[in-house]
Amino acid sequence: MNKNIVHSIGLGPGDPELVTIKAKRILEASDDVIVPQSDTLGRSVAKDIIVHYVDSSKITMYYFPMNNNREQLRQRYHALAEKIKGLAAQGRNVSYVSMGDPTIYSTSNYLTERLMALGVPVIHVPGISSINASSALIGMPLASKGGDFGVYELPADKERAAELIQRHHTTVFMKVNKKLPVLIEAVRETSPMSAYLVNRVTLDGQMCFDLLNAPLPEEPLYLSIALVKRKKAVDSE
C-alpha cells in the first residue's frame, strides 16, 4: 500500500463473506481502520464485519450522532479528517469503512470531502450495495434491455413517491425507516406490478415483505430498502 493515501472501503450489506477480496487485502494491510458508530454504546454493524479480517488493536471507533444537526456533524467530520491526516503523515496505512458502497448515500462521502480539502488523497474501494443484495434476494432484475431504474431516498410525501414509481421501470427507495407509511400509500395509489420491502438484508434478522400480498410491518424498520416495479412490463413496451 502507498502510505499517505487513505482508502475508503465499502464493506457490503452486512454478510462478512460479501466483503471483496480487494477490501480484505487492504484492511489486512492497514495500520489503522476507522469505523463509524451511531450508537453511544459502541455497537456497530461495520465493526461486526471487519473483526473477521482485522485485529481489534487496529480498530478506532468514531461516533457520529444520528441527527440532522449539520454543524455538529460538520465538526465531527472535520475533527476525524484532521486525525486521519495526522496518522497518514506519520507514514501509517489508514482506511475508513462504511456499509454497502462508499459512494451511495454513505457517511464516507462527507469524510472524503473533508480529507480532499485537507490535501489527503483518497481511493475508494467499491462494495456490494444493499440495492444489489436486495434485488438478488428477491430475484427481481433491476433493469433489463431497454429498461431503466432509479434510486432515491424515500420522499416525505406520497405524491412525490408515487411520481417516482411511475417514472421508472424499477424504482429503489432507500432510507425508508420512519417514512414507511408514505411508501405504503404510494404503492397502494400506483398499483405496481410488484413491490417489496427488505429489512437488514444479509444480516441476522433479515426480513422481506411483499407490499402487495402479505401483512405489512407494524413498526418502522431501520436498515430497510424498497424495490418497486411498475405495472407495465419492460418487454411489452
C-alpha positions in Angstrom: 0.0 0.0 0.0 1.1 3.5 -0.8 1.5 5.4 2.5 -0.1 8.9 2.6 -3.0 7.6 0.5 -6.1 6.8 2.5 -8.6 4.1 1.5 -12.4 4.4 1.8 -13.7 0.9 1.9 -17.2 -0.4 1.2 -18.0 -3.4 3.3 -21.1 -4.6 1.6 -24.6 -5.0 3.1 -23.6 -6.9 6.2 -22.6 -10.5 5.4 -18.8 -10.7 6.1 -18.5 -13.1 3.1 -19.6 -10.2 0.8 -16.5 -8.1 1.5 -14.5 -8.1 -1.7 -11.1 -9.7 -1.9 -9.5 -6.3 -2.6 -11.2 -4.8 0.5 -10.0 -7.7 2.6 -6.4 -7.3 1.3 -6.3 -3.6 2.1 -7.9 -4.0 5.5 -5.3 -6.6 6.5 -2.5 -4.3 5.3 -3.9 -1.3 7.2 -2.3 0.0 10.4 -5.4 1.9 11.4 -9.0 1.2 10.5 -11.6 3.9 11.3 -15.0 2.5 12.0 -18.1 4.7 12.3 -20.7 4.1 15.1 -24.0 5.8 15.5 -24.7 4.2 18.9 -23.1 5.7 22.1 -22.8 2.2 23.5 -20.3 1.4 20.8 -22.4 -1.0 18.8 -21.6 -1.0 15.1 -22.6 -3.3 12.2 -19.4 -2.3 10.4 -17.3 -3.4 13.3 -19.1 -6.7 13.4 -17.9 -7.2 9.8 -14.3 -6.2 9.9 -13.4 -8.1 13.1 -13.4 -11.1 10.7 -10.4 -9.6 8.9 -8.7 -7.0 11.2 -7.2 -7.4 14.7 -9.2 -5.3 17.2 -6.0 -3.4 18.1 -6.1 -1.7 14.7 -9.7 -0.5 15.0 -10.6 3.0 16.0 -14.3 3.6 16.7 -15.6 7.1 15.9 -19.0 8.3 17.0 -21.4 10.1 14.6 -24.7 11.1 16.2 -27.8 10.1 14.2 -29.3 13.6 14.0 -29.7 16.4 11.5 -27.5 18.8 13.4 -25.3 19.8 10.4 -22.9 21.9 12.4 -22.3 19.2 15.0 -21.8 16.6 12.2 -19.5 19.0 10.3 -17.3 19.4 13.3 -17.1 15.6 13.8 -16.1 15.0 10.2 -13.6 17.8 10.3 -12.0 16.5 13.5 -11.8 13.0 12.1 -10.3 14.2 8.9 -7.6 16.0 10.8 -6.9 12.9 12.9 -6.6 10.7 9.7 -4.3 13.3 8.1 -2.1 13.2 11.1 -1.9 9.4 11.0 -1.1 9.3 7.3 1.6 12.0 7.8 3.3 9.5 10.2 3.5 7.0 7.4 0.7 4.8 8.6 -1.7 3.0 6.3 -5.1 4.3 7.1 -8.5 3.0 6.0 -12.0 4.0 6.9 -15.0 1.8 6.3 -18.7 2.2 5.5 -21.6 -0.2 4.9 -22.6 -1.0 1.3 -20.8 1.0 -1.3 -18.9 4.1 -0.1 -20.4 6.4 -2.8 -24.1 5.6 -2.3 -25.8 7.5 0.5 -22.7 6.9 2.6 -21.2 8.9 5.5 -17.8 8.3 3.9 -18.8 10.9 1.2 -18.6 13.7 3.8 -15.4 12.4 5.3 -13.8 12.1 1.9 -14.8 15.6 1.1 -13.1 16.9 4.2 -9.9 14.8 3.6 -9.6 16.0 0.0 -10.0 19.6 1.2 -7.0 19.0 3.5 -5.0 17.7 0.6 -5.2 14.0 1.6 -5.7 11.7 -1.5 -8.5 9.1 -1.1 -9.0 5.9 -3.1 -12.5 4.4 -2.9 -12.8 0.6 -2.8 -16.3 -0.3 -4.0 -18.6 -2.6 -2.1 -21.7 -4.5 -2.8 -24.7 -2.3 -2.1 -27.9 -3.1 -0.3 -29.6 -2.4 -3.7 -27.7 -5.3 -5.4 -28.1 -7.6 -2.4 -31.9 -6.9 -2.1 -32.6 -7.4 -5.8 -30.7 -10.7 -5.7 -32.6 -11.8 -2.6 -35.9 -11.2 -4.3 -34.8 -12.3 -7.7 -36.0 -9.1 -9.2 -34.0 -7.7 -12.1 -33.2 -4.0 -11.6 -33.1 -3.4 -15.3 -33.4 -5.4 -18.5 -32.6 -4.4 -22.0 -34.4 -1.2 -22.9 -35.4 -0.6 -19.3 -34.1 1.7 -16.5 -34.2 2.0 -12.8 -33.9 4.9 -10.4 -32.5 5.1 -6.9 -33.9 7.7 -4.4 -34.1 8.5 -0.8 -37.7 7.9 0.0 -39.5 11.3 -0.2 -41.6 12.5 2.7 -44.8 12.9 0.7 -46.9 10.3 -1.0 -47.3 12.3 -4.3 -43.6 12.6 -4.9 -43.0 8.9 -4.1 -45.9 7.9 -6.5 -44.5 10.1 -9.3 -41.1 8.4 -8.9 -42.6 4.9 -9.1 -44.3 5.9 -12.4 -41.1 7.4 -13.8 -39.0 4.2 -14.0 -39.4 0.6 -14.8 -38.0 -0.2 -11.4 -37.7 2.3 -8.5 -35.5 1.7 -5.5 -36.2 3.7 -2.3 -33.5 3.9 0.4 -33.8 5.3 3.9 -37.4 4.0 4.3 -37.4 3.5 8.1 -39.9 6.0 9.7 -41.3 7.0 6.3 -42.8 3.6 5.8 -46.4 4.8 5.8 -45.5 7.1 2.8 -44.2 4.1 0.9 -47.3 2.0 1.6 -49.7 4.8 0.5 -47.7 5.4 -2.7 -47.7 1.7 -3.6 -51.5 1.5 -3.0 -52.0 4.5 -5.2 -49.9 3.3 -8.1 -50.7 -0.4 -8.0 -47.3 -1.5 -9.4 -46.6 -5.0 -10.8 -44.5 -5.9 -7.7 -43.2 -4.1 -4.6 -41.0 -5.4 -1.8 -39.5 -4.1 1.4 -36.3 -5.7 2.5 -35.0 -5.2 6.0 -31.5 -6.0 7.3 -30.5 -7.7 4.0 -27.8 -10.4 4.6 -27.8 -9.6 8.3 -29.3 -11.6 11.2 -33.0 -10.9 11.3 -33.3 -10.4 7.6 -36.9 -9.9 6.5 -38.6 -9.5 3.2 -42.2 -8.1 2.8 -44.4 -8.4 -0.3 -46.1 -5.0 -0.1 -48.9 -6.1 -2.4 -49.8 -9.6 -1.0 -48.6 -10.0 2.6 -49.1 -8.5 6.1 -47.1 -5.3 6.4 -44.7 -4.4 9.2 -46.4 -2.5 12.0 -43.3 -0.6 13.1 -40.6 1.4 11.3 -37.7 -0.8 10.3 -34.1 0.5 10.4 -31.8 -0.6 7.5 -34.7 -1.0 5.1 -34.8 -0.7 1.3 -37.8 -0.9 -1.1 -37.9 -2.2 -4.7 -40.9 -1.4 -6.8 -41.6 -2.5 -10.4 -44.3 -0.5 -12.1 -47.3 -2.2 -13.8 -46.2 -2.2 -17.4 -43.6 -4.8 -18.0 -40.4 -3.8 -19.9 -40.9 -6.5 -22.6 -44.3 -5.1 -23.6 -43.1 -1.5 -24.2 
